[in-house]
Amino acid sequence: MNISNGTIIRTALLILALINQTLTILGKAPIPIDDEQITQLLSLLFTIGASVWAWWKNNSFTQNAIKADEYLASLRNEYE
């Protein structure tokens, strides 16, 4: 998937707006956030997402990925 940063930011802001609106309707205090906090939150979410993705992509969890690793190792052993 090629999701743009703009899409991620707009989605996060929409979610925050919906949460704030729901809290206001329920008579609760809305989330007190400013631009800096939004930037930090989005940065944190992006970092977590990138970290999980990189970790997942660099580790073989599926049976096919494990077989592919074994095949690659056998090819390397053939040419050494």
mmCIF file of the N, C-alpha and C atoms, coordinates in Angstrom:
data_MODEL
# 
_entry.id   MODEL 
# 
loop_
_atom_site.group_PDB 
_atom_site.id 
_atom_site.type_symbol 
_atom_site.label_atom_id 
_atom_site.label_alt_id 
_atom_site.label_comp_id 
_atom_site.label_asym_id 
_atom_site.label_entity_id 
_atom_site.label_seq_id 
_atom_site.pdbx_PDB_ins_code 
_atom_site.Cartn_x 
_atom_site.Cartn_y 
_atom_site.Cartn_z 
_atom_site.occupancy 
_atom_site.B_iso_or_equiv 
_atom_site.pdbx_formal_charge 
_atom_site.auth_seq_id 
_atom_site.auth_comp_id 
_atom_site.auth_asym_id 
_atom_site.auth_atom_id 
_atom_site.pdbx_PDB_model_num 
ATOM 1   N N  . MET A 1 1  ? 0.830   -1.180  0.000  1.00 0.00 ? 1  MET A N  1 
ATOM 2   C CA . MET A 1 1  ? 0.000   0.000   0.000  1.00 0.00 ? 1  MET A CA 1 
ATOM 3   C C  . MET A 1 1  ? 0.876   1.245   0.000  1.00 0.00 ? 1  MET A C  1 
ATOM 4   N N  . ASN A 1 2  ? 0.492   2.198   -0.792 1.00 0.00 ? 2  ASN A N  1 
ATOM 5   C CA . ASN A 1 2  ? 1.192   3.479   -0.843 1.00 0.00 ? 2  ASN A CA 1 
ATOM 6   C C  . ASN A 1 2  ? 0.273   4.573   -0.324 1.00 0.00 ? 2  ASN A C  1 
ATOM 7   N N  . ILE A 1 3  ? 0.207   4.680   0.979  1.00 0.00 ? 3  ILE A N  1 
ATOM 8   C CA . ILE A 1 3  ? -0.634  5.694   1.607  1.00 0.00 ? 3  ILE A CA 1 
ATOM 9   C C  . ILE A 1 3  ? 0.215   6.937   1.828  1.00 0.00 ? 3  ILE A C  1 
ATOM 10  N N  . SER A 1 4  ? -0.272  8.076   1.361  1.00 0.00 ? 4  SER A N  1 
ATOM 11  C CA . SER A 1 4  ? 0.498   9.311   1.501  1.00 0.00 ? 4  SER A CA 1 
ATOM 12  C C  . SER A 1 4  ? 0.453   9.821   2.939  1.00 0.00 ? 4  SER A C  1 
ATOM 13  N N  . ASN A 1 5  ? 1.447   10.613  3.274  1.00 0.00 ? 5  ASN A N  1 
ATOM 14  C CA . ASN A 1 5  ? 1.485   11.220  4.612  1.00 0.00 ? 5  ASN A CA 1 
ATOM 15  C C  . ASN A 1 5  ? 0.275   12.118  4.826  1.00 0.00 ? 5  ASN A C  1 
ATOM 16  N N  . GLY A 1 6  ? -0.147  12.812  3.779  1.00 0.00 ? 6  GLY A N  1 
ATOM 17  C CA . GLY A 1 6  ? -1.325  13.670  3.883  1.00 0.00 ? 6  GLY A CA 1 
ATOM 18  C C  . GLY A 1 6  ? -2.569  12.898  4.258  1.00 0.00 ? 6  GLY A C  1 
ATOM 19  N N  . THR A 1 7  ? -2.725  11.716  3.683  1.00 0.00 ? 7  THR A N  1 
ATOM 20  C CA . THR A 1 7  ? -3.882  10.875  4.012  1.00 0.00 ? 7  THR A CA 1 
ATOM 21  C C  . THR A 1 7  ? -3.844  10.449  5.473  1.00 0.00 ? 7  THR A C  1 
ATOM 22  N N  . ILE A 1 8  ? -2.677  10.072  5.948  1.00 0.00 ? 8  ILE A N  1 
ATOM 23  C CA . ILE A 1 8  ? -2.532  9.654   7.343  1.00 0.00 ? 8  ILE A CA 1 
ATOM 24  C C  . ILE A 1 8  ? -2.856  10.820  8.279  1.00 0.00 ? 8  ILE A C  1 
ATOM 25  N N  . ILE A 1 9  ? -2.327  11.995  7.973  1.00 0.00 ? 9  ILE A N  1 
ATOM 26  C CA . ILE A 1 9  ? -2.560  13.166  8.824  1.00 0.00 ? 9  ILE A CA 1 
ATOM 27  C C  . ILE A 1 9  ? -4.036  13.550  8.826  1.00 0.00 ? 9  ILE A C  1 
ATOM 28  N N  . ARG A 1 10 ? -4.654  13.593  7.635  1.00 0.00 ? 10 ARG A N  1 
ATOM 29  C CA . ARG A 1 10 ? -6.077  13.954  7.573  1.00 0.00 ? 10 ARG A CA 1 
ATOM 30  C C  . ARG A 1 10 ? -6.939  12.942  8.315  1.00 0.00 ? 10 ARG A C  1 
ATOM 31  N N  . THR A 1 11 ? -6.597  11.661  8.218  1.00 0.00 ? 11 THR A N  1 
ATOM 32  C CA . THR A 1 11 ? -7.354  10.624  8.919  1.00 0.00 ? 11 THR A CA 1 
ATOM 33  C C  . THR A 1 11 ? -7.210  10.775  10.432 1.00 0.00 ? 11 THR A C  1 
ATOM 34  N N  . ALA A 1 12 ? -5.990  11.018  10.884 1.00 0.00 ? 12 ALA A N  1 
ATOM 35  C CA . ALA A 1 12 ? -5.763  11.199  12.326 1.00 0.00 ? 12 ALA A CA 1 
ATOM 36  C C  . ALA A 1 12 ? -6.518  12.419  12.849 1.00 0.00 ? 12 ALA A C  1 
ATOM 37  N N  . LEU A 1 13 ? -6.480  13.510  12.092 1.00 0.00 ? 13 LEU A N  1 
ATOM 38  C CA . LEU A 1 13 ? -7.202  14.707  12.517 1.00 0.00 ? 13 LEU A CA 1 
ATOM 39  C C  . LEU A 1 13 ? -8.711  14.480  12.523 1.00 0.00 ? 13 LEU A C  1 
ATOM 40  N N  . LEU A 1 14 ? -9.216  13.747  11.550 1.00 0.00 ? 14 LEU A N  1 
ATOM 41  C CA . LEU A 1 14 ? -10.645 13.419  11.529 1.00 0.00 ? 14 LEU A CA 1 
ATOM 42  C C  . LEU A 1 14 ? -11.033 12.596  12.751 1.00 0.00 ? 14 LEU A C  1 
ATOM 43  N N  . ILE A 1 15 ? -10.213 11.618  13.087 1.00 0.00 ? 15 ILE A N  1 
ATOM 44  C CA . ILE A 1 15 ? -10.497 10.780  14.264 1.00 0.00 ? 15 ILE A CA 1 
ATOM 45  C C  . ILE A 1 15 ? -10.510 11.636  15.528 1.00 0.00 ? 15 ILE A C  1 
ATOM 46  N N  . LEU A 1 16 ? -9.517  12.525  15.668 1.00 0.00 ? 16 LEU A N  1 
ATOM 47  C CA . LEU A 1 16 ? -9.484  13.411  16.840 1.00 0.00 ? 16 LEU A CA 1 
ATOM 48  C C  . LEU A 1 16 ? -10.705 14.319  16.889 1.00 0.00 ? 16 LEU A C  1 
ATOM 49  N N  . ALA A 1 17 ? -11.109 14.842  15.730 1.00 0.00 ? 17 ALA A N  1 
ATOM 50  C CA . ALA A 1 17 ? -12.289 15.710  15.681 1.00 0.00 ? 17 ALA A CA 1 
ATOM 51  C C  . ALA A 1 17 ? -13.544 14.940  16.073 1.00 0.00 ? 17 ALA A C  1 
ATOM 52  N N  . LEU A 1 18 ? -13.664 13.703  15.598 1.00 0.00 ? 18 LEU A N  1 
ATOM 53  C CA . LEU A 1 18 ? -14.832 12.885  15.945 1.00 0.00 ? 18 LEU A CA 1 
ATOM 54  C C  . LEU A 1 18 ? -14.861 12.552  17.432 1.00 0.00 ? 18 LEU A C  1 
ATOM 55  N N  . ILE A 1 19 ? -13.704 12.254  17.988 1.00 0.00 ? 19 ILE A N  1 
ATOM 56  C CA . ILE A 1 19 ? -13.629 11.971  19.433 1.00 0.00 ? 19 ILE A CA 1 
ATOM 57  C C  . ILE A 1 19 ? -14.026 13.209  20.224 1.00 0.00 ? 19 ILE A C  1 
ATOM 58  N N  . ASN A 1 20 ? -13.486 14.373  19.836 1.00 0.00 ? 20 ASN A N  1 
ATOM 59  C CA . ASN A 1 20 ? -13.832 15.619  20.526 1.00 0.00 ? 20 ASN A CA 1 
ATOM 60  C C  . ASN A 1 20 ? -15.321 15.918  20.416 1.00 0.00 ? 20 ASN A C  1 
ATOM 61  N N  . GLN A 1 21 ? -15.895 15.722  19.244 1.00 0.00 ? 21 GLN A N  1 
ATOM 62  C CA . GLN A 1 21 ? -17.319 15.985  19.046 1.00 0.00 ? 21 GLN A CA 1 
ATOM 63  C C  . GLN A 1 21 ? -18.168 15.046  19.896 1.00 0.00 ? 21 GLN A C  1 
ATOM 64  N N  . THR A 1 22 ? -17.784 13.779  19.949 1.00 0.00 ? 22 THR A N  1 
ATOM 65  C CA . THR A 1 22 ? -18.511 12.807  20.764 1.00 0.00 ? 22 THR A CA 1 
ATOM 66  C C  . THR A 1 22 ? -18.433 13.183  22.244 1.00 0.00 ? 22 THR A C  1 
ATOM 67  N N  . LEU A 1 23 ? -17.242 13.559  22.701 1.00 0.00 ? 23 LEU A N  1 
ATOM 68  C CA . LEU A 1 23 ? -17.096 13.972  24.103 1.00 0.00 ? 23 LEU A CA 1 
ATOM 69  C C  . LEU A 1 23 ? -17.947 15.200  24.407 1.00 0.00 ? 23 LEU A C  1 
ATOM 70  N N  . THR A 1 24 ? -17.991 16.157  23.496 1.00 0.00 ? 24 THR A N  1 
ATOM 71  C CA . THR A 1 24 ? -18.796 17.365  23.699 1.00 0.00 ? 24 THR A CA 1 
ATOM 72  C C  . THR A 1 24 ? -20.272 17.020  23.779 1.00 0.00 ? 24 THR A C  1 
ATOM 73  N N  . ILE A 1 25 ? -20.746 16.156  22.899 1.00 0.00 ? 25 ILE A N  1 
ATOM 74  C CA . ILE A 1 25 ? -22.154 15.747  22.904 1.00 0.00 ? 25 ILE A CA 1 
ATOM 75  C C  . ILE A 1 25 ? -22.507 15.040  24.212 1.00 0.00 ? 25 ILE A C  1 
ATOM 76  N N  . LEU A 1 26 ? -21.573 14.264  24.747 1.00 0.00 ? 26 LEU A N  1 
ATOM 77  C CA . LEU A 1 26 ? -21.819 13.531  25.989 1.00 0.00 ? 26 LEU A CA 1 
ATOM 78  C C  . LEU A 1 26 ? -21.609 14.398  27.232 1.00 0.00 ? 26 LEU A C  1 
ATOM 79  N N  . GLY A 1 27 ? -21.279 15.680  27.026 1.00 0.00 ? 27 GLY A N  1 
ATOM 80  C CA . GLY A 1 27 ? -21.117 16.582  28.154 1.00 0.00 ? 27 GLY A CA 1 
ATOM 81  C C  . GLY A 1 27 ? -19.764 16.473  28.836 1.00 0.00 ? 27 GLY A C  1 
ATOM 82  N N  . LYS A 1 28 ? -18.817 15.834  28.193 1.00 0.00 ? 28 LYS A N  1 
ATOM 83  C CA . LYS A 1 28 ? -17.465 15.687  28.749 1.00 0.00 ? 28 LYS A CA 1 
ATOM 84  C C  . LYS A 1 28 ? -16.574 16.778  28.170 1.00 0.00 ? 28 LYS A C  1 
ATOM 85  N N  . ALA A 1 29 ? -15.459 17.008  28.834 1.00 0.00 ? 29 ALA A N  1 
ATOM 86  C CA . ALA A 1 29 ? -14.499 18.003  28.337 1.00 0.00 ? 29 ALA A CA 1 
ATOM 87  C C  . ALA A 1 29 ? -13.795 17.442  27.107 1.00 0.00 ? 29 ALA A C  1 
ATOM 88  N N  . PRO A 1 30 ? -13.719 18.237  26.041 1.00 0.00 ? 30 PRO A N  1 
ATOM 89  C CA . PRO A 1 30 ? -13.005 17.765  24.851 1.00 0.00 ? 30 PRO A CA 1 
ATOM 90  C C  . PRO A 1 30 ? -11.513 17.613  25.114 1.00 0.00 ? 30 PRO A C  1 
ATOM 91  N N  . ILE A 1 31 ? -10.855 16.901  24.236 1.00 0.00 ? 31 ILE A N  1 
ATOM 92  C CA . ILE A 1 31 ? -9.420  16.680  24.376 1.00 0.00 ? 31 ILE A CA 1 
ATOM 93  C C  . ILE A 1 31 ? -8.695  18.012  24.165 1.00 0.00 ? 31 ILE A C  1 
ATOM 94  N N  . PRO A 1 32 ? -7.944  18.463  25.167 1.00 0.00 ? 32 PRO A N  1 
ATOM 95  C CA . PRO A 1 32 ? -7.225  19.735  25.023 1.00 0.00 ? 32 PRO A CA 1 
ATOM 96  C C  . PRO A 1 32 ? -5.885  19.515  24.312 1.00 0.00 ? 32 PRO A C  1 
ATOM 97  N N  . ILE A 1 33 ? -5.879  19.664  23.012 1.00 0.00 ? 33 ILE A N  1 
ATOM 98  C CA . ILE A 1 33 ? -4.647  19.455  22.256 1.00 0.00 ? 33 ILE A CA 1 
ATOM 99  C C  . ILE A 1 33 ? -4.339  20.690  21.428 1.00 0.00 ? 33 ILE A C  1 
ATOM 100 N N  . ASP A 1 34 ? -3.046  20.920  21.218 1.00 0.00 ? 34 ASP A N  1 
ATOM 101 C CA . ASP A 1 34 ? -2.632  22.013  20.349 1.00 0.00 ? 34 ASP A CA 1 
ATOM 102 C C  . ASP A 1 34 ? -1.834  21.443  19.177 1.00 0.00 ? 34 ASP A C  1 
ATOM 103 N N  . ASP A 1 35 ? -1.380  22.309  18.289 1.00 0.00 ? 35 ASP A N  1 
ATOM 104 C CA . ASP A 1 35 ? -0.684  21.860  17.085 1.00 0.00 ? 35 ASP A CA 1 
ATOM 105 C C  . ASP A 1 35 ? 0.566   21.054  17.399 1.00 0.00 ? 35 ASP A C  1 
ATOM 106 N N  . GLU A 1 36 ? 1.306   21.469  18.407 1.00 0.00 ? 36 GLU A N  1 
ATOM 107 C CA . GLU A 1 36 ? 2.531   20.752  18.772 1.00 0.00 ? 36 GLU A CA 1 
ATOM 108 C C  . GLU A 1 36 ? 2.220   19.334  19.240 1.00 0.00 ? 36 GLU A C  1 
ATOM 109 N N  . GLN A 1 37 ? 1.172   19.173  20.016 1.00 0.00 ? 37 GLN A N  1 
ATOM 110 C CA . GLN A 1 37 ? 0.793   17.845  20.486 1.00 0.00 ? 37 GLN A CA 1 
ATOM 111 C C  . GLN A 1 37 ? 0.330   16.965  19.337 1.00 0.00 ? 37 GLN A C  1 
ATOM 112 N N  . ILE A 1 38 ? -0.378  17.539  18.377 1.00 0.00 ? 38 ILE A N  1 
ATOM 113 C CA . ILE A 1 38 ? -0.803  16.776  17.202 1.00 0.00 ? 38 ILE A CA 1 
ATOM 114 C C  . ILE A 1 38 ? 0.424   16.306  16.424 1.00 0.00 ? 38 ILE A C  1 
ATOM 115 N N  . THR A 1 39 ? 1.394   17.197  16.248 1.00 0.00 ? 39 THR A N  1 
ATOM 116 C CA . THR A 1 39 ? 2.622   16.844  15.545 1.00 0.00 ? 39 THR A CA 1 
ATOM 117 C C  . THR A 1 39 ? 3.350   15.712  16.257 1.00 0.00 ? 39 THR A C  1 
ATOM 118 N N  . GLN A 1 40 ? 3.448   15.797  17.574 1.00 0.00 ? 40 GLN A N  1 
ATOM 119 C CA . GLN A 1 40 ? 4.112   14.752  18.346 1.00 0.00 ? 40 GLN A CA 1 
ATOM 120 C C  . GLN A 1 40 ? 3.359   13.433  18.258 1.00 0.00 ? 40 GLN A C  1 
ATOM 121 N N  . LEU A 1 41 ? 2.028   13.487  18.339 1.00 0.00 ? 41 LEU A N  1 
ATOM 122 C CA . LEU A 1 41 ? 1.223   12.274  18.247 1.00 0.00 ? 41 LEU A CA 1 
ATOM 123 C C  . LEU A 1 41 ? 1.384   11.613  16.893 1.00 0.00 ? 41 LEU A C  1 
ATOM 124 N N  . LEU A 1 42 ? 1.315   12.391  15.832 1.00 0.00 ? 42 LEU A N  1 
ATOM 125 C CA . LEU A 1 42 ? 1.460   11.826  14.492 1.00 0.00 ? 42 LEU A CA 1 
ATOM 126 C C  . LEU A 1 42 ? 2.862   11.270  14.284 1.00 0.00 ? 42 LEU A C  1 
ATOM 127 N N  . SER A 1 43 ? 3.851   11.949  14.822 1.00 0.00 ? 43 SER A N  1 
ATOM 128 C CA . SER A 1 43 ? 5.226   11.454  14.732 1.00 0.00 ? 43 SER A CA 1 
ATOM 129 C C  . SER A 1 43 ? 5.369   10.127  15.465 1.00 0.00 ? 43 SER A C  1 
ATOM 130 N N  . LEU A 1 44 ? 4.764   10.040  16.642 1.00 0.00 ? 44 LEU A N  1 
ATOM 131 C CA . LEU A 1 44 ? 4.799   8.795   17.408 1.00 0.00 ? 44 LEU A CA 1 
ATOM 132 C C  . LEU A 1 44 ? 4.103   7.670   16.647 1.00 0.00 ? 44 LEU A C  1 
ATOM 133 N N  . LEU A 1 45 ? 2.924   7.939   16.104 1.00 0.00 ? 45 LEU A N  1 
ATOM 134 C CA . LEU A 1 45 ? 2.189   6.923   15.360 1.00 0.00 ? 45 LEU A CA 1 
ATOM 135 C C  . LEU A 1 45 ? 2.971   6.465   14.133 1.00 0.00 ? 45 LEU A C  1 
ATOM 136 N N  . PHE A 1 46 ? 3.577   7.412   13.433 1.00 0.00 ? 46 PHE A N  1 
ATOM 137 C CA . PHE A 1 46 ? 4.369   7.073   12.261 1.00 0.00 ? 46 PHE A CA 1 
ATOM 138 C C  . PHE A 1 46 ? 5.572   6.216   12.657 1.00 0.00 ? 46 PHE A C  1 
ATOM 139 N N  . THR A 1 47 ? 6.242   6.582   13.743 1.00 0.00 ? 47 THR A N  1 
ATOM 140 C CA . THR A 1 47 ? 7.401   5.822   14.215 1.00 0.00 ? 47 THR A CA 1 
ATOM 141 C C  . THR A 1 47 ? 7.011   4.409   14.618 1.00 0.00 ? 47 THR A C  1 
ATOM 142 N N  . ILE A 1 48 ? 5.901   4.277   15.335 1.00 0.00 ? 48 ILE A N  1 
ATOM 143 C CA . ILE A 1 48 ? 5.428   2.951   15.738 1.00 0.00 ? 48 ILE A CA 1 
ATOM 144 C C  . ILE A 1 48 ? 5.084   2.128   14.503 1.00 0.00 ? 48 ILE A C  1 
ATOM 145 N N  . GLY A 1 49 ? 4.348   2.725   13.576 1.00 0.00 ? 49 GLY A N  1 
ATOM 146 C CA . GLY A 1 49 ? 3.969   2.001   12.362 1.00 0.00 ? 49 GLY A CA 1 
ATOM 147 C C  . GLY A 1 49 ? 5.176   1.570   11.547 1.00 0.00 ? 49 GLY A C  1 
ATOM 148 N N  . ALA A 1 50 ? 6.135   2.473   11.359 1.00 0.00 ? 50 ALA A N  1 
ATOM 149 C CA . ALA A 1 50 ? 7.333   2.140   10.596 1.00 0.00 ? 50 ALA A CA 1 
ATOM 150 C C  . ALA A 1 50 ? 8.160   1.064   11.301 1.00 0.00 ? 50 ALA A C  1 
ATOM 151 N N  . SER A 1 51 ? 8.235   1.137   12.618 1.00 0.00 ? 51 SER A N  1 
ATOM 152 C CA . SER A 1 51 ? 8.999   0.150   13.379 1.00 0.00 ? 51 SER A CA 1 
ATOM 153 C C  . SER A 1 51 ? 8.377   -1.233  13.274 1.00 0.00 ? 51 SER A C  1 
ATOM 154 N N  . VAL A 1 52 ? 7.068   -1.295  13.445 1.00 0.00 ? 52 VAL A N  1 
ATOM 155 C CA . VAL A 1 52 ? 6.374   -2.590  13.347 1.00 0.00 ? 52 VAL A CA 1 
ATOM 156 C C  . VAL A 1 52 ? 6.509   -3.151  11.938 1.00 0.00 ? 52 VAL A C  1 
ATOM 157 N N  . TRP A 1 53 ? 6.345   -2.307  10.935 1.00 0.00 ? 53 TRP A N  1 
ATOM 158 C CA . TRP A 1 53 ? 6.448   -2.762  9.558  1.00 0.00 ? 53 TRP A CA 1 
ATOM 159 C C  . TRP A 1 53 ? 7.853   -3.293  9.261  1.00 0.00 ? 53 TRP A C  1 
ATOM 160 N N  . ALA A 1 54 ? 8.892   -2.535  9.665  1.00 0.00 ? 54 ALA A N  1 
ATOM 161 C CA . ALA A 1 54 ? 10.268  -2.962  9.419  1.00 0.00 ? 54 ALA A CA 1 
ATOM 162 C C  . ALA A 1 54 ? 10.576  -4.254  10.166 1.00 0.00 ? 54 ALA A C  1 
ATOM 163 N N  . TRP A 1 55 ? 10.104  -4.356  11.386 1.00 0.00 ? 55 TRP A N  1 
ATOM 164 C CA . TRP A 1 55 ? 10.320  -5.581  12.167 1.00 0.00 ? 55 TRP A CA 1 
ATOM 165 C C  . TRP A 1 55 ? 9.651   -6.767  11.493 1.00 0.00 ? 55 TRP A C  1 
ATOM 166 N N  . TRP A 1 56 ? 8.414   -6.578  11.043 1.00 0.00 ? 56 TRP A N  1 
ATOM 167 C CA . TRP A 1 56 ? 7.658   -7.660  10.403 1.00 0.00 ? 56 TRP A CA 1 
ATOM 168 C C  . TRP A 1 56 ? 8.326   -8.071  9.100  1.00 0.00 ? 56 TRP A C  1 
ATOM 169 N N  . LYS A 1 57 ? 8.741   -7.091  8.289  1.00 0.00 ? 57 LYS A N  1 
ATOM 170 C CA . LYS A 1 57 ? 9.320   -7.388  6.989  1.00 0.00 ? 57 LYS A CA 1 
ATOM 171 C C  . LYS A 1 57 ? 10.677  -8.072  7.110  1.00 0.00 ? 57 LYS A C  1 
ATOM 172 N N  . ASN A 1 58 ? 11.401  -7.839  8.197  1.00 0.00 ? 58 ASN A N  1 
ATOM 173 C CA . ASN A 1 58 ? 12.737  -8.400  8.346  1.00 0.00 ? 58 ASN A CA 1 
ATOM 174 C C  . ASN A 1 58 ? 12.764  -9.688  9.163  1.00 0.00 ? 58 ASN A C  1 
ATOM 175 N N  . ASN A 1 59 ? 11.624  -10.216 9.479  1.00 0.00 ? 59 ASN A N  1 
ATOM 176 C CA . ASN A 1 59 ? 11.532  -11.456 10.232 1.00 0.00 ? 59 ASN A CA 1 
ATOM 177 C C  . ASN A 1 59 ? 10.560  -12.377 9.513  1.00 0.00 ? 59 ASN A C  1 
ATOM 178 N N  . SER A 1 60 ? 10.929  -13.631 9.440  1.00 0.00 ? 60 SER A N  1 
ATOM 179 C CA . SER A 1 60 ? 10.103  -14.602 8.724  1.00 0.00 ? 60 SER A CA 1 
ATOM 180 C C  . SER A 1 60 ? 9.130   -15.273 9.689  1.00 0.00 ? 60 SER A C  1 
ATOM 181 N N  . PHE A 1 61 ? 7.854   -14.962 9.521  1.00 0.00 ? 61 PHE A N  1 
ATOM 182 C CA . PHE A 1 61 ? 6.822   -15.534 10.378 1.00 0.00 ? 61 PHE A CA 1 
ATOM 183 C C  . PHE A 1 61 ? 5.977   -16.560 9.647  1.00 0.00 ? 61 PHE A C  1 
ATOM 184 N N  . THR A 1 62 ? 5.747   -16.343 8.369  1.00 0.00 ? 62 THR A N  1 
ATOM 185 C CA . THR A 1 62 ? 4.888   -17.256 7.634  1.00 0.00 ? 62 THR A CA 1 
ATOM 186 C C  . THR A 1 62 ? 5.680   -18.474 7.178  1.00 0.00 ? 62 THR A C  1 
ATOM 187 N N  . GLN A 1 63 ? 4.974   -19.548 6.905  1.00 0.00 ? 63 GLN A N  1 
ATOM 188 C CA . GLN A 1 63 ? 5.618   -20.775 6.449  1.00 0.00 ? 63 GLN A CA 1 
ATOM 189 C C  . GLN A 1 63 ? 6.347   -20.535 5.124  1.00 0.00 ? 63 GLN A C  1 
ATOM 190 N N  . ASN A 1 64 ? 5.739   -19.764 4.226  1.00 0.00 ? 64 ASN A N  1 
ATOM 191 C CA . ASN A 1 64 ? 6.389   -19.472 2.946  1.00 0.00 ? 64 ASN A CA 1 
ATOM 192 C C  . ASN A 1 64 ? 7.672   -18.677 3.130  1.00 0.00 ? 64 ASN A C  1 
ATOM 193 N N  . ALA A 1 65 ? 7.665   -17.728 4.055  1.00 0.00 ? 65 ALA A N  1 
ATOM 194 C CA . ALA A 1 65 ? 8.860   -16.926 4.298  1.00 0.00 ? 65 ALA A CA 1 
ATOM 195 C C  . ALA A 1 65 ? 9.981   -17.784 4.887  1.00 0.00 ? 65 ALA A C  1 
ATOM 196 N N  . ILE A 1 66 ? 9.642   -18.689 5.767  1.00 0.00 ? 66 ILE A N  1 
ATOM 197 C CA . ILE A 1 66 ? 10.638  -19.583 6.362  1.00 0.00 ? 66 ILE A CA 1 
ATOM 198 C C  . ILE A 1 66 ? 11.241  -20.481 5.285  1.00 0.00 ? 66 ILE A C  1 
ATOM 199 N N  . LYS A 1 67 ? 10.401  -21.023 4.399  1.00 0.00 ? 67 LYS A N  1 
ATOM 200 C CA . LYS A 1 67 ? 10.890  -21.847 3.296  1.00 0.00 ? 67 LYS A CA 1 
ATOM 201 C C  . LYS A 1 67 ? 11.792  -21.034 2.370  1.00 0.00 ? 67 LYS A C  1 
ATOM 202 N N  . ALA A 1 68 ? 11.415  -19.790 2.109  1.00 0.00 ? 68 ALA A N  1 
ATOM 203 C CA . ALA A 1 68 ? 12.228  -18.936 1.250  1.00 0.00 ? 68 ALA A CA 1 
ATOM 204 C C  . ALA A 1 68 ? 13.592  -18.675 1.886  1.00 0.00 ? 68 ALA A C  1 
ATOM 205 N N  . ASP A 1 69 ? 13.633  -18.474 3.195  1.00 0.00 ? 69 ASP A N  1 
ATOM 206 C CA . ASP A 1 69 ? 14.907  -18.280 3.893  1.00 0.00 ? 69 ASP A CA 1 
ATOM 207 C C  . ASP A 1 69 ? 15.788  -19.523 3.770  1.00 0.00 ? 69 ASP A C  1 
ATOM 208 N N  . GLU A 1 70 ? 15.173  -20.689 3.915  1.00 0.00 ? 70 GLU A N  1 
ATOM 209 C CA . GLU A 1 70 ? 15.923  -21.936 3.796  1.00 0.00 ? 70 GLU A CA 1 
ATOM 210 C C  . GLU A 1 70 ? 16.463  -22.103 2.378  1.00 0.00 ? 70 GLU A C  1 
ATOM 211 N N  . TYR A 1 71 ? 15.644  -21.758 1.393  1.00 0.00 ? 71 TYR A N  1 
ATOM 212 C CA . TYR A 1 71 ? 16.069  -21.851 -0.002 1.00 0.00 ? 71 TYR A CA 1 
ATOM 213 C C  . TYR A 1 71 ? 17.224  -20.895 -0.277 1.00 0.00 ? 71 TYR A C  1 
ATOM 214 N N  . LEU A 1 72 ? 17.127  -19.676 0.225  1.00 0.00 ? 72 LEU A N  1 
ATOM 215 C CA . LEU A 1 72 ? 18.201  -18.705 0.047  1.00 0.00 ? 72 LEU A CA 1 
ATOM 216 C C  . LEU A 1 72 ? 19.492  -19.199 0.696  1.00 0.00 ? 72 LEU A C  1 
ATOM 217 N N  . ALA A 1 73 ? 19.393  -19.775 1.870  1.00 0.00 ? 73 ALA A N  1 
ATOM 218 C CA . ALA A 1 73 ? 20.578  -20.305 2.550  1.00 0.00 ? 73 ALA A CA 1 
ATOM 219 C C  . ALA A 1 73 ? 21.200  -21.442 1.743  1.00 0.00 ? 73 ALA A C  1 
ATOM 220 N N  . SER A 1 74 ? 20.358  -22.302 1.162  1.00 0.00 ? 74 SER A N  1 
ATOM 221 C CA . SER A 1 74 ? 20.887  -23.400 0.354  1.00 0.00 ? 74 SER A CA 1 
ATOM 222 C C  . SER A 1 74 ? 21.580  -22.869 -0.900 1.00 0.00 ? 74 SER A C  1 
ATOM 223 N N  . LEU A 1 75 ? 21.025  -21.815 -1.515 1.00 0.00 ? 75 LEU A N  1 
ATOM 224 C CA . LEU A 1 75 ? 21.678  -21.219 -2.685 1.00 0.00 ? 75 LEU A CA 1 
ATOM 225 C C  . LEU A 1 75 ? 23.031  -20.619 -2.314 1.00 0.00 ? 75 LEU A C  1 
ATOM 226 N N  . ARG A 1 76 ? 23.080  -19.955 -1.180 1.00 0.00 ? 76 ARG A N  1 
ATOM 227 C CA . ARG A 1 76 ? 24.340  -19.361 -0.729 1.00 0.00 ? 76 ARG A CA 1 
ATOM 228 C C  . ARG A 1 76 ? 25.383  -20.428 -0.467 1.00 0.00 ? 76 ARG A C  1 
ATOM 229 N N  . ASN A 1 77 ? 24.955  -21.575 0.113  1.00 0.00 ? 77 ASN A N  1 
ATOM 230 C CA . ASN A 1 77 ? 25.876  -22.669 0.392  1.00 0.00 ? 77 ASN A CA 1 
ATOM 231 C C  . ASN A 1 77 ? 26.391  -23.309 -0.894 1.00 0.00 ? 77 ASN A C  1 
ATOM 232 N N  . GLU A 1 78 ? 25.574  -23.339 -1.933 1.00 0.00 ? 78 GLU A N  1 
ATOM 233 C CA . GLU A 1 78 ? 25.973  -23.907 -3.223 1.00 0.00 ? 78 GLU A CA 1 
ATOM 234 C C  . GLU A 1 78 ? 27.101  -23.132 -3.856 1.00 0.00 ? 78 GLU A C  1 
ATOM 235 N N  . TYR A 1 79 ? 27.071  -21.825 -3.730 1.00 0.00 ? 79 TYR A N  1 
ATOM 236 C CA . TYR A 1 79 ? 28.031  -20.967 -4.417 1.00 0.00 ? 79 TYR A CA 1 
ATOM 237 C C  . TYR A 1 79 ? 29.201  -20.544 -3.548 1.00 0.00 ? 79 TYR A C  1 
ATOM 238 N N  . GLU A 1 80 ? 29.323  -21.117 -2.373 1.00 0.00 ? 80 GLU A N  1 
ATOM 239 C CA . GLU A 1 80 ? 30.470  -20.779 -1.500 1.00 0.00 ? 80 GLU A CA 1 
ATOM 240 C C  . GLU A 1 80 ? 31.594  -21.720 -1.694 1.00 0.00 ? 80 GLU A C  1 
# 
